Amino acid sequence: MSQSSVPDFAELLRGAQRTAVHLEMRDLYGVGDEAGLIERFARTGEITLDPTASFWPEWLGIVKETLARGVVMRRARIVSEPVTDYIRWEHAVTPLNLDAGEQVRWLPRRNASDIALPGNDFWVIDGRLVMFHFFTGDGDWATPGFEITEDPAAVRLCASAFETVWERGIPHEKFAV
């Protein structure tokens, strides 16, 4: 798909009929809308679990809308240990994802050594397409920030990687950072 014909992410989720799974593999993200929150958390340990704050209303609204149609949303994260400040923050705010209905698991990186993983974070929608996310070295969105493919080999690789990480992953409630 050309960039000009690629639907935005909310549109992709709105088209999901059964499943939307997401694999995150970085220990640090530095996307602009989170930077201030992460910096404050690293300095003070303070977080807000207010679902109306910051970027949460838009994301949680999309999640709830997707789940209301019967779509199952799962998110898995591969993390190094000890975890970074970013991962500590992400873990602390994950209850917002859970309250919206997402399922979240964590996999220590040492338990992922024998998994064939793609080179980038991704979403798989209904086992039919993959949206890869691209980041700069310091964790901000690259340009372009994503690519969508329906290539069967890429979809199989990502779906298999996700399912293996999910099977080995630790449910959020049991994963201590």
MODELLER restraints for C-alpha pairs under 7 A, 6 or more apart:
rsr = mdl.restraints
at = mdl.atoms
rsr.add(forms.Gaussian(group=physical.xy_distance, feature=features.Distance(at['CA:1:A'], at['CA:148:A']), mean=6.66, stdev=0.5))
rsr.add(forms.Gaussian(group=physical.xy_distance, feature=features.Distance(at['CA:1:A'], at['CA:149:A']), mean=6.92, stdev=0.5))
rsr.add(forms.Gaussian(group=physical.xy_distance, feature=features.Distance(at['CA:10:A'], at['CA:62:A']), mean=6.60, stdev=0.5))
rsr.add(forms.Gaussian(group=physical.xy_distance, feature=features.Distance(at['CA:13:A'], at['CA:66:A']), mean=6.54, stdev=0.5))
rsr.add(forms.Gaussian(group=physical.xy_distance, feature=features.Distance(at['CA:14:A'], at['CA:66:A']), mean=6.27, stdev=0.5))
rsr.add(forms.Gaussian(group=physical.xy_distance, feature=features.Distance(at['CA:16:A'], at['CA:71:A']), mean=6.82, stdev=0.5))
rsr.add(forms.Gaussian(group=physical.xy_distance, feature=features.Distance(at['CA:16:A'], at['CA:125:A']), mean=6.03, stdev=0.5))
rsr.add(forms.Gaussian(group=physical.xy_distance, feature=features.Distance(at['CA:16:A'], at['CA:126:A']), mean=6.12, stdev=0.5))
rsr.add(forms.Gaussian(group=physical.xy_distance, feature=features.Distance(at['CA:17:A'], at['CA:71:A']), mean=5.81, stdev=0.5))
rsr.add(forms.Gaussian(group=physical.xy_distance, feature=features.Distance(at['CA:17:A'], at['CA:126:A']), mean=6.56, stdev=0.5))
rsr.add(forms.Gaussian(group=physical.xy_distance, feature=features.Distance(at['CA:18:A'], at['CA:70:A']), mean=6.79, stdev=0.5))
rsr.add(forms.Gaussian(group=physical.xy_distance, feature=features.Distance(at['CA:18:A'], at['CA:71:A']), mean=4.52, stdev=0.5))
rsr.add(forms.Gaussian(group=physical.xy_distance, feature=features.Distance(at['CA:18:A'], at['CA:72:A']), mean=6.25, stdev=0.5))
rsr.add(forms.Gaussian(group=physical.xy_distance, feature=features.Distance(at['CA:18:A'], at['CA:126:A']), mean=5.58, stdev=0.5))
rsr.add(forms.Gaussian(group=physical.xy_distance, feature=features.Distance(at['CA:19:A'], at['CA:71:A']), mean=5.15, stdev=0.5))
rsr.add(forms.Gaussian(group=physical.xy_distance, feature=features.Distance(at['CA:19:A'], at['CA:72:A']), mean=4.82, stdev=0.5))
rsr.add(forms.Gaussian(group=physical.xy_distance, feature=features.Distance(at['CA:19:A'], at['CA:73:A']), mean=5.96, stdev=0.5))
rsr.add(forms.Gaussian(group=physical.xy_distance, feature=features.Distance(at['CA:19:A'], at['CA:125:A']), mean=5.92, stdev=0.5))
rsr.add(forms.Gaussian(group=physical.xy_distance, feature=features.Distance(at['CA:19:A'], at['CA:126:A']), mean=4.81, stdev=0.5))
rsr.add(forms.Gaussian(group=physical.xy_distance, feature=features.Distance(at['CA:20:A'], at['CA:72:A']), mean=6.34, stdev=0.5))
rsr.add(forms.Gaussian(group=physical.xy_distance, feature=features.Distance(at['CA:20:A'], at['CA:73:A']), mean=4.92, stdev=0.5))
rsr.add(forms.Gaussian(group=physical.xy_distance, feature=features.Distance(at['CA:20:A'], at['CA:74:A']), mean=6.59, stdev=0.5))
rsr.add(forms.Gaussian(group=physical.xy_distance, feature=features.Distance(at['CA:20:A'], at['CA:123:A']), mean=6.72, stdev=0.5))
rsr.add(forms.Gaussian(group=physical.xy_distance, feature=features.Distance(at['CA:20:A'], at['CA:124:A']), mean=5.77, stdev=0.5))
rsr.add(forms.Gaussian(group=physical.xy_distance, feature=features.Distance(at['CA:20:A'], at['CA:125:A']), mean=4.63, stdev=0.5))
rsr.add(forms.Gaussian(group=physical.xy_distance, feature=features.Distance(at['CA:20:A'], at['CA:126:A']), mean=6.17, stdev=0.5))
rsr.add(forms.Gaussian(group=physical.xy_distance, feature=features.Distance(at['CA:21:A'], at['CA:73:A']), mean=5.71, stdev=0.5))
rsr.add(forms.Gaussian(group=physical.xy_distance, feature=features.Distance(at['CA:21:A'], at['CA:74:A']), mean=4.82, stdev=0.5))
rsr.add(forms.Gaussian(group=physical.xy_distance, feature=features.Distance(at['CA:21:A'], at['CA:75:A']), mean=5.71, stdev=0.5))
rsr.add(forms.Gaussian(group=physical.xy_distance, feature=features.Distance(at['CA:21:A'], at['CA:123:A']), mean=5.46, stdev=0.5))
rsr.add(forms.Gaussian(group=physical.xy_distance, feature=features.Distance(at['CA:21:A'], at['CA:124:A']), mean=5.32, stdev=0.5))
rsr.add(forms.Gaussian(group=physical.xy_distance, feature=features.Distance(at['CA:21:A'], at['CA:125:A']), mean=6.68, stdev=0.5))
rsr.add(forms.Gaussian(group=physical.xy_distance, feature=features.Distance(at['CA:22:A'], at['CA:74:A']), mean=6.39, stdev=0.5))
rsr.add(forms.Gaussian(group=physical.xy_distance, feature=features.Distance(at['CA:22:A'], at['CA:75:A']), mean=4.67, stdev=0.5))
rsr.add(forms.Gaussian(group=physical.xy_distance, feature=features.Distance(at['CA:22:A'], at['CA:76:A']), mean=6.27, stdev=0.5))
rsr.add(forms.Gaussian(group=physical.xy_distance, feature=features.Distance(at['CA:22:A'], at['CA:122:A']), mean=5.72, stdev=0.5))
rsr.add(forms.Gaussian(group=physical.xy_distance, feature=features.Distance(at['CA:22:A'], at['CA:123:A']), mean=4.35, stdev=0.5))
rsr.add(forms.Gaussian(group=physical.xy_distance, feature=features.Distance(at['CA:22:A'], at['CA:124:A']), mean=6.57, stdev=0.5))
rsr.add(forms.Gaussian(group=physical.xy_distance, feature=features.Distance(at['CA:23:A'], at['CA:75:A']), mean=5.98, stdev=0.5))
rsr.add(forms.Gaussian(group=physical.xy_distance, feature=features.Distance(at['CA:23:A'], at['CA:76:A']), mean=5.00, stdev=0.5))
rsr.add(forms.Gaussian(group=physical.xy_distance, feature=features.Distance(at['CA:23:A'], at['CA:77:A']), mean=5.86, stdev=0.5))
rsr.add(forms.Gaussian(group=physical.xy_distance, feature=features.Distance(at['CA:23:A'], at['CA:121:A']), mean=5.57, stdev=0.5))
rsr.add(forms.Gaussian(group=physical.xy_distance, feature=features.Distance(at['CA:23:A'], at['CA:122:A']), mean=5.58, stdev=0.5))
rsr.add(forms.Gaussian(group=physical.xy_distance, feature=features.Distance(at['CA:23:A'], at['CA:123:A']), mean=6.59, stdev=0.5))
rsr.add(forms.Gaussian(group=physical.xy_distance, feature=features.Distance(at['CA:23:A'], at['CA:162:A']), mean=6.27, stdev=0.5))
rsr.add(forms.Gaussian(group=physical.xy_distance, feature=features.Distance(at['CA:24:A'], at['CA:76:A']), mean=6.32, stdev=0.5))
rsr.add(forms.Gaussian(group=physical.xy_distance, feature=features.Distance(at['CA:24:A'], at['CA:77:A']), mean=4.73, stdev=0.5))
rsr.add(forms.Gaussian(group=physical.xy_distance, feature=features.Distance(at['CA:24:A'], at['CA:78:A']), mean=6.31, stdev=0.5))
rsr.add(forms.Gaussian(group=physical.xy_distance, feature=features.Distance(at['CA:24:A'], at['CA:121:A']), mean=5.00, stdev=0.5))
rsr.add(forms.Gaussian(group=physical.xy_distance, feature=features.Distance(at['CA:25:A'], at['CA:77:A']), mean=5.91, stdev=0.5))
rsr.add(forms.Gaussian(group=physical.xy_distance, feature=features.Distance(at['CA:25:A'], at['CA:78:A']), mean=4.89, stdev=0.5))
rsr.add(forms.Gaussian(group=physical.xy_distance, feature=features.Distance(at['CA:25:A'], at['CA:79:A']), mean=6.61, stdev=0.5))
rsr.add(forms.Gaussian(group=physical.xy_distance, feature=features.Distance(at['CA:25:A'], at['CA:121:A']), mean=6.00, stdev=0.5))
rsr.add(forms.Gaussian(group=physical.xy_distance, feature=features.Distance(at['CA:26:A'], at['CA:79:A']), mean=7.00, stdev=0.5))
rsr.add(forms.Gaussian(group=physical.xy_distance, feature=features.Distance(at['CA:27:A'], at['CA:79:A']), mean=5.92, stdev=0.5))
rsr.add(forms.Gaussian(group=physical.xy_distance, feature=features.Distance(at['CA:27:A'], at['CA:80:A']), mean=6.64, stdev=0.5))
rsr.add(forms.Gaussian(group=physical.xy_distance, feature=features.Distance(at['CA:27:A'], at['CA:84:A']), mean=6.31, stdev=0.5))
rsr.add(forms.Gaussian(group=physical.xy_distance, feature=features.Distance(at['CA:27:A'], at['CA:87:A']), mean=6.37, stdev=0.5))
rsr.add(forms.Gaussian(group=physical.xy_distance, feature=features.Distance(at['CA:28:A'], at['CA:86:A']), mean=5.69, stdev=0.5))
rsr.add(forms.Gaussian(group=physical.xy_distance, feature=features.Distance(at['CA:28:A'], at['CA:139:A']), mean=5.85, stdev=0.5))
rsr.add(forms.Gaussian(group=physical.xy_distance, feature=features.Distance(at['CA:29:A'], at['CA:139:A']), mean=4.00, stdev=0.5))
rsr.add(forms.Gaussian(group=physical.xy_distance, feature=features.Distance(at['CA:29:A'], at['CA:140:A']), mean=6.18, stdev=0.5))
rsr.add(forms.Gaussian(group=physical.xy_distance, feature=features.Distance(at['CA:30:A'], at['CA:138:A']), mean=6.34, stdev=0.5))
rsr.add(forms.Gaussian(group=physical.xy_distance, feature=features.Distance(at['CA:30:A'], at['CA:139:A']), mean=4.39, stdev=0.5))
rsr.add(forms.Gaussian(group=physical.xy_distance, feature=features.Distance(at['CA:30:A'], at['CA:140:A']), mean=4.63, stdev=0.5))
rsr.add(forms.Gaussian(group=physical.xy_distance, feature=features.Distance(at['CA:31:A'], at['CA:139:A']), mean=6.42, stdev=0.5))
rsr.add(forms.Gaussian(group=physical.xy_distance, feature=features.Distance(at['CA:31:A'], at['CA:140:A']), mean=4.37, stdev=0.5))
rsr.add(forms.Gaussian(group=physical.xy_distance, feature=features.Distance(at['CA:31:A'], at['CA:141:A']), mean=6.17, stdev=0.5))
rsr.add(forms.Gaussian(group=physical.xy_distance, feature=features.Distance(at['CA:32:A'], at['CA:140:A']), mean=6.98, stdev=0.5))
rsr.add(forms.Gaussian(group=physical.xy_distance, feature=features.Distance(at['CA:38:A'], at['CA:86:A']), mean=6.36, stdev=0.5))
rsr.add(forms.Gaussian(group=physical.xy_distance, feature=features.Distance(at['CA:38:A'], at['CA:89:A']), mean=6.40, stdev=0.5))
rsr.add(forms.Gaussian(group=physical.xy_distance, feature=features.Distance(at['CA:40:A'], at['CA:46:A']), mean=6.84, stdev=0.5))
rsr.add(forms.Gaussian(group=physical.xy_distance, feature=features.Distance(at['CA:41:A'], at['CA:47:A']), mean=6.08, stdev=0.5))
rsr.add(forms.Gaussian(group=physical.xy_distance, feature=features.Distance(at['CA:41:A'], at['CA:89:A']), mean=6.55, stdev=0.5))
rsr.add(forms.Gaussian(group=physical.xy_distance, feature=features.Distance(at['CA:42:A'], at['CA:85:A']), mean=5.95, stdev=0.5))
rsr.add(forms.Gaussian(group=physical.xy_distance, feature=features.Distance(at['CA:49:A'], at['CA:93:A']), mean=6.34, stdev=0.5))
rsr.add(forms.Gaussian(group=physical.xy_distance, feature=features.Distance(at['CA:49:A'], at['CA:96:A']), mean=6.53, stdev=0.5))
rsr.add(forms.Gaussian(group=physical.xy_distance, feature=features.Distance(at['CA:51:A'], at['CA:57:A']), mean=6.01, stdev=0.5))
rsr.add(forms.Gaussian(group=physical.xy_distance, feature=features.Distance(at['CA:51:A'], at['CA:96:A']), mean=6.72, stdev=0.5))
rsr.add(forms.Gaussian(group=physical.xy_distance, feature=features.Distance(at['CA:60:A'], at['CA:100:A']), mean=6.14, stdev=0.5))
rsr.add(forms.Gaussian(group=physical.xy_distance, feature=features.Distance(at['CA:63:A'], at['CA:100:A']), mean=6.53, stdev=0.5))
rsr.add(forms.Gaussian(group=physical.xy_distance, feature=features.Distance(at['CA:64:A'], at['CA:100:A']), mean=5.88, stdev=0.5))
rsr.add(forms.Gaussian(group=physical.xy_distance, feature=features.Distance(at['CA:73:A'], at['CA:102:A']), mean=5.19, stdev=0.5))
rsr.add(forms.Gaussian(group=physical.xy_distance, feature=features.Distance(at['CA:73:A'], at['CA:103:A']), mean=6.35, stdev=0.5))
rsr.add(forms.Gaussian(group=physical.xy_distance, feature=features.Distance(at['CA:74:A'], at['CA:102:A']), mean=5.71, stdev=0.5))
rsr.add(forms.Gaussian(group=physical.xy_distance, feature=features.Distance(at['CA:74:A'], at['CA:103:A']), mean=4.68, stdev=0.5))
rsr.add(forms.Gaussian(group=physical.xy_distance, feature=features.Distance(at['CA:74:A'], at['CA:104:A']), mean=5.92, stdev=0.5))
rsr.add(forms.Gaussian(group=physical.xy_distance, feature=features.Distance(at['CA:75:A'], at['CA:103:A']), mean=6.12, stdev=0.5))
rsr.add(forms.Gaussian(group=physical.xy_distance, feature=features.Distance(at['CA:75:A'], at['CA:104:A']), mean=4.81, stdev=0.5))
rsr.add(forms.Gaussian(group=physical.xy_distance, feature=features.Distance(at['CA:75:A'], at['CA:105:A']), mean=6.51, stdev=0.5))
rsr.add(forms.Gaussian(group=physical.xy_distance, feature=features.Distance(at['CA:76:A'], at['CA:104:A']), mean=5.69, stdev=0.5))
rsr.add(forms.Gaussian(group=physical.xy_distance, feature=features.Distance(at['CA:76:A'], at['CA:105:A']), mean=4.83, stdev=0.5))
rsr.add(forms.Gaussian(group=physical.xy_distance, feature=features.Distance(at['CA:76:A'], at['CA:106:A']), mean=5.72, stdev=0.5))
rsr.add(forms.Gaussian(group=physical.xy_distance, feature=features.Distance(at['CA:76:A'], at['CA:165:A']), mean=6.89, stdev=0.5))
rsr.add(forms.Gaussian(group=physical.xy_distance, feature=features.Distance(at['CA:76:A'], at['CA:166:A']), mean=6.21, stdev=0.5))
rsr.add(forms.Gaussian(group=physical.xy_distance, feature=features.Distance(at['CA:77:A'], at['CA:105:A']), mean=6.40, stdev=0.5))
rsr.add(forms.Gaussian(group=physical.xy_distance, feature=features.Distance(at['CA:77:A'], at['CA:106:A']), mean=4.83, stdev=0.5))
rsr.add(forms.Gaussian(group=physical.xy_distance, feature=features.Distance(at['CA:77:A'], at['CA:107:A']), mean=6.07, stdev=0.5))
rsr.add(forms.Gaussian(group=physical.xy_distance, feature=features.Distance(at['CA:78:A'], at['CA:106:A']), mean=5.99, stdev=0.5))
rsr.add(forms.Gaussian(group=physical.xy_distance, feature=features.Distance(at['CA:78:A'], at['CA:107:A']), mean=4.75, stdev=0.5))
rsr.add(forms.Gaussian(group=physical.xy_distance, feature=features.Distance(at['CA:78:A'], at['CA:108:A']), mean=5.77, stdev=0.5))
rsr.add(forms.Gaussian(group=physical.xy_distance, feature=features.Distance(at['CA:78:A'], at['CA:109:A']), mean=5.49, stdev=0.5))
rsr.add(forms.Gaussian(group=physical.xy_distance, feature=features.Distance(at['CA:79:A'], at['CA:107:A']), mean=6.24, stdev=0.5))
rsr.add(forms.Gaussian(group=physical.xy_distance, feature=features.Distance(at['CA:79:A'], at['CA:108:A']), mean=5.08, stdev=0.5))
rsr.add(forms.Gaussian(group=physical.xy_distance, feature=features.Distance(at['CA:79:A'], at['CA:109:A']), mean=5.19, stdev=0.5))
rsr.add(forms.Gaussian(group=physical.xy_distance, feature=features.Distance(at['CA:80:A'], at['CA:108:A']), mean=5.87, stdev=0.5))
rsr.add(forms.Gaussian(group=physical.xy_distance, feature=features.Distance(at['CA:80:A'], at['CA:109:A']), mean=5.12, stdev=0.5))
rsr.add(forms.Gaussian(group=physical.xy_distance, feature=features.Distance(at['CA:81:A'], at['CA:108:A']), mean=6.71, stdev=0.5))
rsr.add(forms.Gaussian(group=physical.xy_distance, feature=features.Distance(at['CA:83:A'], at['CA:177:A']), mean=6.67, stdev=0.5))
rsr.add(forms.Gaussian(group=physical.xy_distance, feature=features.Distance(at['CA:88:A'], at['CA:177:A']), mean=6.30, stdev=0.5))
rsr.add(forms.Gaussian(group=physical.xy_distance, feature=features.Distance(at['CA:104:A'], at['CA:171:A']), mean=6.20, stdev=0.5))
rsr.add(forms.Gaussian(group=physical.xy_distance, feature=features.Distance(at['CA:104:A'], at['CA:172:A']), mean=5.70, stdev=0.5))
rsr.add(forms.Gaussian(group=physical.xy_distance, feature=features.Distance(at['CA:105:A'], at['CA:166:A']), mean=6.63, stdev=0.5))
rsr.add(forms.Gaussian(group=physical.xy_distance, feature=features.Distance(at['CA:105:A'], at['CA:169:A']), mean=5.18, stdev=0.5))
rsr.add(forms.Gaussian(group=physical.xy_distance, feature=features.Distance(at['CA:105:A'], at['CA:170:A']), mean=5.08, stdev=0.5))
rsr.add(forms.Gaussian(group=physical.xy_distance, feature=features.Distance(at['CA:105:A'], at['CA:171:A']), mean=4.39, stdev=0.5))
rsr.add(forms.Gaussian(group=physical.xy_distance, feature=features.Distance(at['CA:105:A'], at['CA:172:A']), mean=5.22, stdev=0.5))
rsr.add(forms.Gaussian(group=physical.xy_distance, feature=features.Distance(at['CA:106:A'], at['CA:169:A']), mean=5.01, stdev=0.5))
rsr.add(forms.Gaussian(group=physical.xy_distance, feature=features.Distance(at['CA:106:A'], at['CA:170:A']), mean=5.07, stdev=0.5))
rsr.add(forms.Gaussian(group=physical.xy_distance, feature=features.Distance(at['CA:106:A'], at['CA:171:A']), mean=6.48, stdev=0.5))
rsr.add(forms.Gaussian(group=physical.xy_distance, feature=features.Distance(at['CA:106:A'], at['CA:172:A']), mean=6.49, stdev=0.5))
rsr.add(forms.Gaussian(group=physical.xy_distance, feature=features.Distance(at['CA:106:A'], at['CA:175:A']), mean=6.77, stdev=0.5))
rsr.add(forms.Gaussian(group=physical.xy_distance, feature=features.Distance(at['CA:107:A'], at['CA:165:A']), mean=6.71, stdev=0.5))
rsr.add(forms.Gaussian(group=physical.xy_distance, feature=features.Distance(at['CA:107:A'], at['CA:168:A']), mean=6.69, stdev=0.5))
rsr.add(forms.Gaussian(group=physical.xy_distance, feature=features.Distance(at['CA:107:A'], at['CA:169:A']), mean=4.54, stdev=0.5))
rsr.add(forms.Gaussian(group=physical.xy_distance, feature=features.Distance(at['CA:107:A'], at['CA:170:A']), mean=6.13, stdev=0.5))
rsr.add(forms.Gaussian(group=physical.xy_distance, feature=features.Distance(at['CA:115:A'], at['CA:161:A']), mean=6.55, stdev=0.5))
rsr.add(forms.Gaussian(group=physical.xy_distance, feature=features.Distance(at['CA:116:A'], at['CA:161:A']), mean=6.20, stdev=0.5))
rsr.add(forms.Gaussian(group=physical.xy_distance, feature=features.Distance(at['CA:117:A'], at['CA:161:A']), mean=5.65, stdev=0.5))
rsr.add(forms.Gaussian(group=physical.xy_distance, feature=features.Distance(at['CA:118:A'], at['CA:158:A']), mean=6.62, stdev=0.5))
rsr.add(forms.Gaussian(group=physical.xy_distance, feature=features.Distance(at['CA:120:A'], at['CA:132:A']), mean=6.17, stdev=0.5))
rsr.add(forms.Gaussian(group=physical.xy_distance, feature=features.Distance(at['CA:120:A'], at['CA:133:A']), mean=6.24, stdev=0.5))
rsr.add(forms.Gaussian(group=physical.xy_distance, feature=features.Distance(at['CA:120:A'], at['CA:134:A']), mean=6.56, stdev=0.5))
rsr.add(forms.Gaussian(group=physical.xy_distance, feature=features.Distance(at['CA:121:A'], at['CA:132:A']), mean=5.86, stdev=0.5))
rsr.add(forms.Gaussian(group=physical.xy_distance, feature=features.Distance(at['CA:121:A'], at['CA:133:A']), mean=5.42, stdev=0.5))
rsr.add(forms.Gaussian(group=physical.xy_distance, feature=features.Distance(at['CA:122:A'], at['CA:130:A']), mean=6.54, stdev=0.5))
rsr.add(forms.Gaussian(group=physical.xy_distance, feature=features.Distance(at['CA:122:A'], at['CA:131:A']), mean=5.40, stdev=0.5))
rsr.add(forms.Gaussian(group=physical.xy_distance, feature=features.Distance(at['CA:122:A'], at['CA:132:A']), mean=4.32, stdev=0.5))
rsr.add(forms.Gaussian(group=physical.xy_distance, feature=features.Distance(at['CA:122:A'], at['CA:133:A']), mean=5.72, stdev=0.5))
rsr.add(forms.Gaussian(group=physical.xy_distance, feature=features.Distance(at['CA:123:A'], at['CA:130:A']), mean=5.59, stdev=0.5))
rsr.add(forms.Gaussian(group=physical.xy_distance, feature=features.Distance(at['CA:123:A'], at['CA:131:A']), mean=5.15, stdev=0.5))
rsr.add(forms.Gaussian(group=physical.xy_distance, feature=features.Distance(at['CA:123:A'], at['CA:132:A']), mean=6.61, stdev=0.5))
rsr.add(forms.Gaussian(group=physical.xy_distance, feature=features.Distance(at['CA:124:A'], at['CA:130:A']), mean=4.55, stdev=0.5))
rsr.add(forms.Gaussian(group=physical.xy_distance, feature=features.Distance(at['CA:124:A'], at['CA:131:A']), mean=6.55, stdev=0.5))
rsr.add(forms.Gaussian(group=physical.xy_distance, feature=features.Distance(at['CA:124:A'], at['CA:159:A']), mean=6.72, stdev=0.5))
rsr.add(forms.Gaussian(group=physical.xy_distance, feature=features.Distance(at['CA:127:A'], at['CA:155:A']), mean=6.67, stdev=0.5))
rsr.add(forms.Gaussian(group=physical.xy_distance, feature=features.Distance(at['CA:127:A'], at['CA:159:A']), mean=6.74, stdev=0.5))
rsr.add(forms.Gaussian(group=physical.xy_distance, feature=features.Distance(at['CA:128:A'], at['CA:150:A']), mean=6.18, stdev=0.5))
rsr.add(forms.Gaussian(group=physical.xy_distance, feature=features.Distance(at['CA:128:A'], at['CA:155:A']), mean=6.49, stdev=0.5))
rsr.add(forms.Gaussian(group=physical.xy_distance, feature=features.Distance(at['CA:129:A'], at['CA:149:A']), mean=5.72, stdev=0.5))
rsr.add(forms.Gaussian(group=physical.xy_distance, feature=features.Distance(at['CA:129:A'], at['CA:150:A']), mean=4.44, stdev=0.5))
rsr.add(forms.Gaussian(group=physical.xy_distance, feature=features.Distance(at['CA:129:A'], at['CA:155:A']), mean=5.98, stdev=0.5))
rsr.add(forms.Gaussian(group=physical.xy_distance, feature=features.Distance(at['CA:130:A'], at['CA:148:A']), mean=5.59, stdev=0.5))
rsr.add(forms.Gaussian(group=physical.xy_distance, feature=features.Distance(at['CA:130:A'], at['CA:149:A']), mean=5.39, stdev=0.5))
rsr.add(forms.Gaussian(group=physical.xy_distance, feature=features.Distance(at['CA:130:A'], at['CA:150:A']), mean=6.38, stdev=0.5))
rsr.add(forms.Gaussian(group=physical.xy_distance, feature=features.Distance(at['CA:130:A'], at['CA:155:A']), mean=5.91, stdev=0.5))
rsr.add(forms.Gaussian(group=physical.xy_distance, feature=features.Distance(at['CA:131:A'], at['CA:146:A']), mean=6.51, stdev=0.5))
rsr.add(forms.Gaussian(group=physical.xy_distance, feature=features.Distance(at['CA:131:A'], at['CA:147:A']), mean=5.58, stdev=0.5))
rsr.add(forms.Gaussian(group=physical.xy_distance, feature=features.Distance(at['CA:131:A'], at['CA:148:A']), mean=4.35, stdev=0.5))
rsr.add(forms.Gaussian(group=physical.xy_distance, feature=features.Distance(at['CA:131:A'], at['CA:149:A']), mean=6.58, stdev=0.5))
rsr.add(forms.Gaussian(group=physical.xy_distance, feature=features.Distance(at['CA:132:A'], at['CA:146:A']), mean=5.30, stdev=0.5))
rsr.add(forms.Gaussian(group=physical.xy_distance, feature=features.Distance(at['CA:132:A'], at['CA:147:A']), mean=5.22, stdev=0.5))
rsr.add(forms.Gaussian(group=physical.xy_distance, feature=features.Distance(at['CA:132:A'], at['CA:148:A']), mean=6.29, stdev=0.5))
rsr.add(forms.Gaussian(group=physical.xy_distance, feature=features.Distance(at['CA:133:A'], at['CA:145:A']), mean=5.73, stdev=0.5))
rsr.add(forms.Gaussian(group=physical.xy_distance, feature=features.Distance(at['CA:133:A'], at['CA:146:A']), mean=4.44, stdev=0.5))
rsr.add(forms.Gaussian(group=physical.xy_distance, feature=features.Distance(at['CA:133:A'], at['CA:147:A']), mean=6.82, stdev=0.5))
rsr.add(forms.Gaussian(group=physical.xy_distance, feature=features.Distance(at['CA:134:A'], at['CA:141:A']), mean=6.29, stdev=0.5))
rsr.add(forms.Gaussian(group=physical.xy_distance, feature=features.Distance(at['CA:134:A'], at['CA:142:A']), mean=5.49, stdev=0.5))
rsr.add(forms.Gaussian(group=physical.xy_distance, feature=features.Distance(at['CA:134:A'], at['CA:145:A']), mean=4.82, stdev=0.5))
rsr.add(forms.Gaussian(group=physical.xy_distance, feature=features.Distance(at['CA:134:A'], at['CA:146:A']), mean=5.55, stdev=0.5))
rsr.add(forms.Gaussian(group=physical.xy_distance, feature=features.Distance(at['CA:135:A'], at['CA:141:A']), mean=4.53, stdev=0.5))
rsr.add(forms.Gaussian(group=physical.xy_distance, feature=features.Distance(at['CA:135:A'], at['CA:142:A']), mean=4.60, stdev=0.5))
rsr.add(forms.Gaussian(group=physical.xy_distance, feature=features.Distance(at['CA:135:A'], at['CA:145:A']), mean=6.67, stdev=0.5))
rsr.add(forms.Gaussian(group=physical.xy_distance, feature=features.Distance(at['CA:136:A'], at['CA:142:A']), mean=5.12, stdev=0.5))
